Amino acid sequence: MASQPNLSHLLPAARLRQLACDWLREDAPAFDYGGYAVGDRQECAVLLCKSPGVLAGFPFFEAIFAEVGCSVEWLQSEGAWAEPISRVAEVRGPAKDILLGERVALNCIGRCSGIATSAAKACQAARESGWHGEVAGTRKTTPGFRLPEKYALLVGGASCHRYDLGSLIMLKDNHVWASGGITQAIRSARRVGGFALKVEVECRSLEEALEAGECGADIIMLDNFAPQVNLAGPRWGQVLKLKLLSVSFYCFVNGLTFEFLEL
């Protein structure tokens, strides 16, 4: 029987070290007066879960403590649902170094676990409503924290959509406006994007969706449509027929809540 995929294998070790270094440098750019006060006596700290949710961010937590010379022993698995109050991990090392990494590591694992929990709830609500597509997180991430947040989405069972501007050719309303229209925007992007990148176009109406499909868009995003919109009509069927070689994704963005997913 195949083992569960280990999502941490997605993360390059050098990038983990770089992030941990940057975060620690931000928190301790000069003297650590508290660390001086406590000294380097060997201690063991316990990470506790105090709110129910999905545990995520383990590789980043480990990288932070590895950077300050501490070891981490996990008592629960990443991706598991934890209930309060439960022991999640033990961290061993010199007292000053445990405390040096503590806040940075807690910020990281707390943020990741919150995102993974929300992602898991959104996926569950979508499944229960009969939605057979993907729940995906956008590029609206915290500056400097995109990798952990995108990773947390995966732990929670959601998809990442695009990671950055070069992962997918996405033409939003302002791109379309500045280019002179959907057709021109798609043609210009295709000219430099090559055959390997898909093109996604943000559309605000059925007419725009039809134009984007006819011009070769691979993915059509419905922007700010009401969740109750009927996609089963014959003209929407035309849009679907234009997607002969790819899957069509329909996204209701900005203002989406778990309640909308249940409609």
Secondary structure as UniProt FT lines:
FT   HELIX           7..10
FT   HELIX           13..27
FT   HELIX           33..38
FT   STRAND          42..49
FT   STRAND          53..54
FT   HELIX           58..67
FT   TURN            68..69
FT   STRAND          71..74
FT   TURN            78..79
FT   STRAND          81..82
FT   STRAND          86..94
FT   HELIX           95..128
FT   TURN            129..130
FT   TURN            143..144
FT   HELIX           146..155
FT   TURN            156..157
FT   TURN            165..166
FT   STRAND          169..171
FT   HELIX           173..179
FT   HELIX           182..193
FT   TURN            194..196
FT   STRAND          199..203
FT   HELIX           206..214
FT   TURN            215..216
FT   STRAND          219..222
FT   TURN            223..224
FT   TURN            227..228
FT   HELIX           234..241
FT   HELIX           258..261
//
